[in-house]
Amino acid sequence: MKNYKIFLSVFLLIAIASCNTAADNTATTENATTTVAPAGGQEAVKDDESAKDVVKVALASKDHTTLVAALKQAELVTSLSNAGPFTVFAPTNAAFEKLPAGTVEALMKDDKKADLQNILQYHVTVSTIKAENLVDGQTLGMVNGDNVTVSVKDGKIVLNGAATVIASIPASNGIIHVIDGVLLPPAKQ
């Protein structure tokens, strides 16, 4: 009988300790759950110390508000916020204004999302290519599967004979070449 009481006492102590440990683990788990990263992808990470990625550079530019709005509409912000490396040929607001009237507005509609994604992906290549490495006659494979041809005229870099590189900005996950025209992918046959 004495052994039975000792066994029962030890069992109760273990049970009480287990309950306390379980309660501690639950509290820890609940706290861990509340500290999970905010919704969204890499673009949702707040970091004011590191170099900005290509999306954050564009977000900070008053000359690229149309591009940023298009990236959001096309749901490409997360993709371009990832590690890369990317070379982004970023048309300015003025470049978008050169398109025929109503073009941008039409592309920003939900039923044109695939067309908008195709156009925006035609402005991105998966590598980091500095301006000094863009040479006359070079062909670049773009994310949408089509190619862009580089030419150098009077020391200026021109893409597909239609858009000139006017500035280059390094980013943490690649480089942005600001261009004065919108590149339109070739028509699919």
N, C-alpha and C positions, 0 to 999 in steps of 0.2 A: 504494500500500500504506500510505503514511504517513497519507493521508486516511482510509483505512479504520480504522486504529487510533484516530485522533482521534474519528471517528464512534462507534466501539464504546465508547470511554471516556466520551464525553458521554452515550450511551445508557444505560450502566450507572449513571452518576451520577444521571440522571433517574429510572431505575427504583428505585434505592435511596432517593432522596428521596421518591418516590411511596409506597413501602412504609412509610416512617416517618410520612408524613402520614396514610396510611390507618390506621396503628396508632393515631396520635393521635386521629383522628376516631372510631375505634371506642371508644377509652377515654372520649372525651367523650360519645359516644352512650350508652354503658353507664352513665356517671354520671348523665346526664340522665334516663335511664329509671328509675333508682332514686330520683330526687327527685320523681317524679310525685305529684300530690295523692293522698291516701288514697281508698280505694274509698268509694262513696256519692256523694250529690249535695251540694248547697249546705250541707245540715245537717252534713256531715262537716268543714267548714272550721273550724279552731280559731282563734278571735279573741277574746282577753280584753280588748280595748281598745275596740272599737266597741260601739254600742248593740246590744242583743240583738234578734233577729228574733222574730216571734210564737211560734215553736216553742220557742226558747230561754227566752223568758219563761215559757211554760207549764211547761217542764221544771224551772225553778227554783221553781215553786210547789207547796207541799205540799197545796194545796187542789185541784189539777188532775191528780192522778195517774191517775184513771180516764180523763180526757180524753186524756192523753198515751198511755196504753196503747191506747185506741181508735184514735188517730191512727196509731200504729205498726201495729196489726192491719189497719187499712184501707189501709196503705201510702200515706198522705197527708203524711208528714213532709217529704219532699223538695219537694212542691208548695208547702207553706206556708213553706218555708225560702227560697224564691226571692224575687225583688225585690218582688213585689206590685205595687201596694199592696193590702192586705187589711184588712177589718174583720171580726174574728172575735168572735162571741158565744160565750164560753167558759163552759159549765156547770161548776159546782163539783162536787166529789165528792158533796156533800149533795144536789145537784140530781139526779144520777144515782140516788142512793138512793131518791128519791121515785117512781121508775118501778116498775111492778109487779115483784114478786119474780121473779128469773130472766131478766128482759129483757136486762140488760147481758151476763150470761153467755152467753145464746143468741146475741146479736149478735156476740160475740167469736169465734164458731166460723167456720172457713174457709168453710163453705157459705153463710154469711150476710154475707160480705164486701161484696157489692154493696149490701145493705140498710144496713149500717153506713156505707159510703161516702156513700150518699144522705142519711142522717141528719146526718152530720158536714158534708157540703157544704151542707146547709140552714142551717148556722150561720156561713157565710162569704159575704161579698160582696166583689167585686173593686173596691175603692175604699177610701179612708180617710174614715170618717165619725165626727167627734168627737161626743160626747154632746150638746153644745149645738146641733148641726145635725140631731139627730133630733127631728122634730116630730110632733104629733098628726095622725093620718090618713095619714102617709107610708107608701108601699109600697116595700119594698126587694127588688130582684131578687137572688136568692141563686145561688150557684155551681151548685146542682143543677137550676136552671131554675124553681123555684117561688118564690113571693113570701112575704115576712113583712110584717105590718102593725104599724106603730108607733102606740102611743097614749101620751099623757102624762096621768097621773092623780095629782093632788096633788103635782105636781112630780117624780114618778117616771116613768121611761121603762119601758114595758111592751111586750113583743113578743108578738103574737098573743093578748093577754089572758092569757098563761100564764107568762111569765118576765120578771122585773124586773132591770134593769141595776143592779148594786150597787156597781160600781167600773169605772173605765176606766184602762187602762195603755197608754201609747204604746210602740211598738216601732219598730225600724229600717225595717221593711217594712209598717207599718200601725198599727193600734190594736186592742187587745183590750178588749172590754166583758165583764166578768165578770157572769154571769147566774145566777139562783137556780132555774132550771128548764131542762129539756131541750126544745128545739123539735122537734116531730115533723112531718115534711112531710105535706101532705094526701095522702090515698089516691089512687092513680092510677086513672083510670076507663077 
